[in-house]
Amino acid sequence: MHVERVNSSDLVVNGLPDGSRVIVNSNNETVFALNATAGAAWDACSAPTTLSEITAEMRRSFDPSVTEELAEEAIRQLEEKELVSTSGKLPKTTRRAVLAGLSAAALPLVVSLTVGEQKAHAEDAKSNDSPFGGRPQVSVPKHSSLKH
C-alpha cells in the first residue's frame, strides 16, 4: 500500500513549535488542525511512501516508540479528511491495539472546520453582550488577607 498527499498546491501548511500543524485548503475553504502526532505523520508523507516508511520516519523525527498501529491511525484520519490518499485499504487495527502502543506519543487527532463554520462560531461569540465573547464571566475572589 502506498500513501501520498493530495494535491498540495491548494494547501497552506503552518507548523507550530509543538509539532502540530494548521492546514488551510484554499480550494474548499477548510481549515484542518493536526496535533503533533498527526503532524508527524503528515510530514512523513512529503513524498509518496508506505505505511512502514511513515512509521520509521515518525520514530526518527517524532518519537521512537511510535508503533505501526499509531501511524496507521494517523494516516486513517488524514485520509478521512482527504489530506492523503492510499492505494489500497489500510489494515484493520483495533482501537485497543492503537492504545496499547501508546507511550509518550498521543493519539493522532485531525479536526476540521470550514471558513463558514468558523465565521458562524465567531459571530455567535460576538452576539452575546458579554465582554468575554459569549462565555460566562468567572469572578476570582481577591485574597487581600494573604501575607507574603
BELHU-V962099 format. One line per field, one symbol per residue. ss: DSSP state (H for helix, E for strand, - for the rest). phi: phi as a letter, one per 40 degrees, with the letter a starting at -180 (. if undefined). burial: b if it has 24 or more other C-alpha atoms within 12 Angstrom, else e. A space follows every 10 residues. Layout:
# BELHU-V962099
ss=???
phi=???
burial=???
This chain:
# BELHU-V962099
ss=-EEEE--HHH EEEEE----- EEEEE----E EEEE-HHHHH HHHH----EE HHHHHHHHHH H------HHH HHHHHHHHHH ---EEE---- ----HHHHHH ---------E EEEEHHHHHH HHHHHHH--- ---------- --------
phi=.bbaccdccc bbbbcbdcgc bbbbcccbfb bbbbcccccc cdccccbdab ccccdccccc cbaccccccc cccccdcccc cgcbbbcicc ccbcdccccc ccbcccdcab baacdccccc cccccccccc cbggcccbcb ccbcccbc
burial=eebbbeeeee bebeeeeebb bbbbbeeeeb bbbbbbbbbb bbbbbeeebb bbbbbbbbbe ebbebbbbbb bbbbbbbbbe bbbbbbeeeb eeeeeeebee bbeebbbbbb bbeeeeeeee eeeeeeeeee eeeeeeeeee eeeeeeee
